[in-house]
Amino acid sequence: MFKFLTPKTIRPPFARYSHGIEIPAGKRLVVCAGQVGIGPDDSVPEDIAAQAELCFNNIAAVLDEAGMTLANVVRINAFVGDRAHLKAYTQVRDRLFPEPAPASTLLIVAGFARPEFKIEVEVIAAG
């Protein structure tokens, strides 16, 4: 379906992700806004891994509205509030996205809209 691009002429990815993904002509794209680790009842867990799980659960719900799943994700942009959160986020991401993995960018940011948020994730999906 997709062509995963990891050229041998550049450094391999630092973690489990693809440098790029080619989407064939005629596929639909879904662009998902950034999702934070908040439940439908406005609860926000303290734990970064639990927040990451909620981010991806929320993304899965958005994709479901378009008839897609996390398997359709071709691009992940993740934003974390501290380097200390990288390992927990990466473990959640790697469990949810087996090889070949989507293209992925991770940024460490100064903060989010609410101080209890530790992570925000946005994706692009194709199908």
C-alpha positions as CSV (number, residue, x, y, z in Angstrom):
1,M,0.0,0.0,0.0
2,F,2.7,2.5,1.1
3,K,6.3,2.7,0.2
4,F,8.4,3.2,3.3
5,L,11.5,5.3,2.6
6,T,14.7,4.8,4.5
7,P,17.6,5.5,2.1
8,K,20.9,3.8,2.7
9,T,22.7,7.0,1.8
10,I,21.6,8.8,5.0
11,R,21.9,7.9,8.7
12,P,19.4,5.3,9.8
13,P,16.5,6.5,12.0
14,F,17.4,7.1,15.7
15,A,14.4,5.0,16.8
16,R,11.7,2.9,15.2
17,Y,10.3,5.1,12.5
18,S,10.6,5.6,8.7
19,H,12.4,8.7,7.2
20,G,9.5,9.0,4.8
21,I,6.4,7.3,3.3
22,E,5.2,7.5,-0.3
23,I,1.4,7.5,-0.6
24,P,0.1,6.2,-3.9
25,A,-2.2,8.4,-6.0
26,G,-5.9,8.1,-5.3
27,K,-5.6,7.6,-1.5
28,R,-7.6,9.7,1.0
29,L,-5.7,11.7,3.7
30,V,-6.9,12.4,7.2
31,V,-5.1,15.1,9.1
32,C,-5.7,14.8,12.8
33,A,-5.4,17.8,15.1
34,G,-3.1,17.5,18.1
35,Q,-4.6,15.3,20.8
36,V,-3.7,15.6,24.4
37,G,-3.9,13.0,27.2
38,I,-7.4,13.9,28.4
39,G,-10.4,11.6,28.8
40,P,-14.0,12.3,27.8
41,D,-14.7,13.1,31.4
42,D,-11.9,15.8,31.4
43,S,-9.7,13.5,33.5
44,V,-5.9,13.9,32.9
45,P,-3.7,11.2,34.4
46,E,-0.4,12.3,36.0
47,D,1.6,9.5,34.3
48,I,3.1,10.3,30.9
49,A,2.6,6.8,29.5
50,A,-1.1,7.0,30.4
51,Q,-1.4,10.4,28.8
52,A,0.3,9.0,25.6
53,E,-2.2,6.1,25.6
54,L,-5.1,8.6,25.8
55,C,-3.5,10.7,23.0
56,F,-3.5,7.7,20.7
57,N,-6.9,6.5,21.9
58,N,-8.3,9.9,20.9
59,I,-6.5,9.8,17.6
60,A,-8.0,6.3,17.0
61,A,-11.5,7.7,17.6
62,V,-10.9,10.5,15.1
63,L,-9.6,8.0,12.5
64,D,-12.6,5.7,13.2
65,E,-14.9,8.6,12.1
66,A,-13.2,8.4,8.7
67,G,-13.2,4.6,8.5
68,M,-9.5,4.3,9.3
69,T,-7.4,2.9,12.2
70,L,-4.0,3.5,13.6
71,A,-2.7,1.2,10.9
72,N,-3.4,4.0,8.4
73,V,-1.1,6.5,10.1
74,V,1.8,7.5,7.9
75,R,3.1,10.5,9.9
76,I,3.3,11.2,13.7
77,N,4.3,14.5,15.2
78,A,4.7,14.3,19.0
79,F,5.4,17.1,21.4
80,V,6.6,16.3,25.0
81,G,7.2,18.7,27.8
82,D,10.4,17.2,29.1
83,R,13.2,14.9,27.9
84,A,12.4,12.6,30.8
85,H,9.1,11.7,29.0
86,L,10.8,10.4,25.9
87,K,11.2,6.7,27.0
88,A,7.6,6.3,28.1
89,Y,6.2,7.9,25.0
90,T,8.5,5.9,22.7
91,Q,7.4,2.6,24.4
92,V,3.7,3.4,23.8
93,R,4.4,4.5,20.2
94,D,6.5,1.5,19.4
95,R,3.8,-0.9,20.8
96,L,1.1,0.7,18.8
97,F,3.0,1.0,15.5
98,P,4.9,-2.1,14.5
99,E,7.4,-2.3,11.6
100,P,7.4,-0.7,9.1
101,A,6.7,2.3,11.3
102,P,5.3,5.7,10.3
103,A,7.4,8.7,9.7
104,S,7.8,10.4,13.0
105,T,9.0,13.7,14.6
106,L,9.4,14.3,18.3
107,L,9.9,17.8,19.8
108,I,10.5,18.9,23.3
109,V,8.4,22.0,24.0
110,A,8.1,24.5,26.8
111,G,4.5,23.8,27.6
112,F,0.9,23.2,26.5
113,A,-2.5,24.9,26.8
114,R,-3.0,23.5,30.3
115,P,-0.2,22.8,32.8
116,E,-1.2,19.2,33.5
117,F,-0.7,18.2,29.9
118,K,2.7,16.5,29.3
119,I,2.3,15.4,25.7
120,E,0.4,16.2,22.5
121,V,0.3,14.0,19.4
122,E,-0.9,14.8,15.9
123,V,-1.0,12.4,12.9
124,I,-1.6,12.2,9.2
125,A,-3.3,9.0,8.0
126,A,-3.9,7.7,4.5
127,G,-6.1,5.0,3.1
